[in-house]
Amino acid sequence: MFLKRYTVAAFLLIGLVGAYIYAYITQDSYSLDLFGVILPPISIAVLVMVPLVALYIASVLHISFYSLLSNLKLRKYNNDYDKFVLAIIDALFAKKERKNSFKTSRYKLLGSILDNMIIAPISEMKSNSENEKLNQAFTIINDIKSGKVVDLKAFGLRKDNEYMIHNNKNAYINGDITAEDVLSHAQNYADSFCKEVYVDLVKKAPLHAIEKYKEYLTQEAFFEILKRINAQENTLEVSNTTIIFFMENLRLDAKDYIEMSKITSTEMIPDQRLKLFESISEKNEKGMNAYIYTLLDLEMISVAATILDNSQENEFINFKAYMALRECNKNFNIELFI
């Protein structure tokens, strides 16, 4: 638009200059000698206008060149703006792997900072921005947080992304997918989510299904299995060999073994319970405290006393204190000593 105005003004000026010279200065003509070739006579007014036209052409070329440079620079800014919006969306969704590259120095600075940040809204985000992509991201995040199931394919999130996990949990809670669906297609879900689902699975599933997905066994799931042994509801018959097999990849400490003994004390047959912790203590020194606790809890005082008498002076101090008080007819709950 400005170039059109400039052109109109330039030719108007050139025309006025030519008219003024022709009307008020001279109406003569002049023949130019161009490299030995004599050109036909040309009005002096026209000859004066020729340099002005040349100046106009040169100025237009100059303006066009820098306009082109400006447009290219503006295009870089516009492209970087679009990329920056995508970088904001990546930060909103807490993406770990980001591949944003910016051409302009200012966006490079802002982008390098944003690519190493996660944006955590303090409240529900309003989807009323001027950018449609941001509005879509705001709406989807709000929907996920409210418990809805949304399609996240367009955002290219990894299966271990927190919003992907949250969305899958929503689908699981809403009944869109079952524990069997998740574990049988575990490659599509985060390991942490599979382990959470497995905890629910072991509460009611048969033993063969529990063993099928044993790789997702956690301490919490293992304790849920123990609670079902000989229980009145959702009962589960599990041998000591199988129990020890389940424990192979769990990192249990002395307190965890004692907790196992507490859990099995309610439903497990005393003889099985005793043999279980005897076997555990033989394979792992950390299980000895649980074995002694089991003996004392089952009132097998003489066997426990034999083990304590044959132990080092600084071992099992708590149980020795308990035994000493019993000998003095001071009966305390064994739970106070563990």
N, C-alpha and C positions, 0 to 999 in steps of 0.2 A: 504493500500500500504506500509506504513512504517513497519507494523507488518510483512509483507512478507519479506521485506529487512532485518529486524532484525532476523527473523527465518533463512534465508539463511546464514547470517553472523555468527549467533550463532552456527549452525550445522557445518559450515565450520571451525570455531575455534575449536569446540569440536573434529571434525575429525582430524585436524592438531595436536592437543594436544595428542590424542590417537596414531596417527601414529608416532609422535616424540618419545613418551615413548616406543612404541613397537620396533622402529627401532634403537634408540640410547641409551636407558636406560636398559630395560629388556624385555625379551620375556617370562618370567616366568608366571606361573598361581598360583592362590591362592584359597583355599577352605574356604568358610565362614561357621562359626558355628552359625546358626540362631535359637536361643531358643532350642538348643539341636539337631537340624537337620543340618547335614553337607551337604552343597550344593555341587554340582559338581564343579570341578576346573574351575575358570574363570580367563581370562587373566588380569594381573595387569593393562594393558593399558585400558581395558574395565572398570575395577573397578574405575579408575581415571575419566573416562568419565561419569560414573553414576552421581556423584554429580553435574557435569557441566550440565547434562541434567535436573537434579532436579532443579538446579538454573534457567535454562532456563524456565522450566514450571512455577516456582514461579514468575519469572519476567513477563512472559506472562499474568498470572492471575492478577498480580498487574497492568500491563498496561491496560488490558481489563477492570478491575474494574473502574479505574479512567477515562478511555475512555468512559465507560458507564455513569459515573457521568457527564462528560463533555458534552456528547450528550444530556442527560436529561436537563442540564442547557441551552445548545444551543437551544433545542426544546422550552424551556420556553421563551427564547429571541425571537425566531422566531414567536411563538404564540402571544407574547406581541407586536411584530412588526405589525402583522396583525391586532390586536386589536387597535393599535395606529393609523393605517391608517383609520380604521373605526371611531375612535374618531375624527380624522381630518375632515372626511366627515360630522360627526354629527355637528362639530363646523362650518363648511362651510354652512350647511343648517340651522344653528341656532336652533337646536333641544333643547327643554327645558328639556325633560326627557331623561337622559342618564344612561345606565347600563353597563359601561365599568369597568372591574376589571382586574388588572394586577398582575402578579406573581413576577416579578423582581423589585428590589428596584428602579432602575433608571427610568423604565417605570412607576412605581407607582407615582413617583414625577412628571414626565412630564404629565402623564395622569390626575392626580388630578388637575393640573393647566389648562390643555386643556379642561377638562370637565366643567370648570366654565368660559369658554371664548367663544366668537363668533368671527369667522374669517371673516373679511370684506375686500375683495380684493379691492385695489385702482384702478385696471384696469382689462381688460379682462384677464382671466386666460388662460394660455397656456396649452393645453392638450398634453404635450410631456414628461410627467414624465415616469419613468420606471414601475410605478404601474398602472395596467389597471383600477382598481376601482377608483383611483384618477382621471385618465383621463376621465372616464365616468362621474364622478361628475362635473369636470370642464366643460365638454361639455354641460351637462344638465343645469347648472347654467347660462352659456353664452347664451344658447338657450332661457331660460326663460326671461332673461334680454332683449333679442333682440325681444321679442314679440311672440315667438313660443310657441306652446302647446306641452308638453312632458309628458311621463308616469312616475309618481313619486311613484308608488306602492312599488317598491323595496326598497325605503328608509324609509318606515314606518313613514311618516310625519303626524302630527296631522292636522286637518282641519284648525286650527288657526295659523299654521306655515306661516311665511311671504312668503316663496317661493310657498307654496301651494296656498295661496291667490293670489299671483301674477300670477301663472299658470292658475288659474280659471278666473282671469280677462282677461288674454290673450284669453282664450276660449270664454269668453263672448264678448269681442271686435271683435274677428274674426267671430262671429256669430255661433260658434259651439254649444252654449247653449243660451237660452233666459232667460229673467227675470222670466217668468212663470216656466221654468225648474228649475231654482235655488230655487225659493221660495216654489215650490211644493215639493222639496226634500231638504229642508233647513237643515235637520239633517246631510247632507253630506258637508255642507259649513260653514265657519266661520260666526258668527253673524255680524261682521263688514262688510263682503262682502255682506251679505243678505240685510243689511241696505242701502248700496250703490246702489244695484240693485233696491231696492224698490223705491228709489228716481227717477230712470228712469221710473219705472212702473207707478207711479202716474202722470206722465206728459201726458200720453195718455190713460191709462186704464179706463174702466168704473167704476162707483162707487162701484159696488158689488165686483169687483176684489180688489179695494183699501181697502175695509172693510175686505175682506177675510184674507189679510196679514197685518192687522193693528198692529200686535205685533212688526213689524220692522219699525214702524213710528218714524221718527226723526223730529227735528225742521225744517231741510232743506226740507224734504219731505212734511211736513205740509204746509209750505209756498208755495210749488209748487202746492198743492191742492187749496190753496186760490187764486192763480193766474189764475186758470182755471174757477173759478166761474163766469158764464155769459160772459166768454171771447169769442172772435170771432172765434178762432180756438181751437179745442179740448175742447169745452165748457163743463162745468160740473154744474149740478144743485144740490146744497147741501143746506139742511135746516140748520138753526142756531143750532137746536138740535143736528144734526149730527156733525157740526163743534165743538161744545162743547164736544161732545162724543170723537172726535179725540184728543182733548186737555187733556183728563183726565190723561194720563201718561207722559205728557211733563212737564218739569220744566221750565216754562217761567217766566221771570222777567218783570219789568215795561217797560223796553226798548223793549223787545220782543213783548209785547202787542201793543205798539205804532207802531212797525214795521208791525204788523198784520193790523192795521188800515190803514197804508200807502198803503199796498199791495191791500187791498180791496177797496181803494178809486177810483181805475181806472175803474173797471168793475162792482162791486157789486152794486145793487140797494140801493140808500141812505137809504131808510126806513129799509131794512134788515140789512144794516151795523149799523145803529143807534141802532136797537133793539139788535143786537148781542153784542155790547160793553156795552150796558146797562145791559144785562144779565150777562156778564162777570164781570162787576164792582160790581154787587150784590153778586156774589159768591166769588170773590177774590179782596181784597183791592188793590193788585198790578195792577189790571185792571182799576182803577179809572182814572189814568193819561191818558190812552188810550181813555176812554170814554169822558173825557173833551176835549182832542185833537180832537176827532171825532166831537163833538158838534161845536167846533170852526171852524174846517175845513168845516163843512156843514153850517156855518154861523148861527148857532142856538145860537146866542150870549146871549139872555135873559136866556135860560135854563142853559148855562154854568155859567153865572153871579150869578144865584141863588145858584148853587152848591158851587161856590167860596166864596160867602158871608157867607154861613153857615159852612164853613170849619174853622179849627184852623188857628191861625195867621201865624204859621210857615209851613203850608201846601201849596203845589201848588204855590210856590213863582214865578216860571217861568211864569205860566199862569196868575197870578195876575198882574205881570209886563206887560204882553202883553195887558191885559184888560186896565190897567192904561194908556198905550200909545195910545190905541184906543180912549179912552175918551179925549185925548189931540189931536185927529185928526192926530196921528202919525201911519200910517199904515205900518206894517212890516209883512213879511211872517212868518206864525206860525211855519214854520220849524226851524226858528232861535231860538226858545224857548224850544226845546225839545232835 
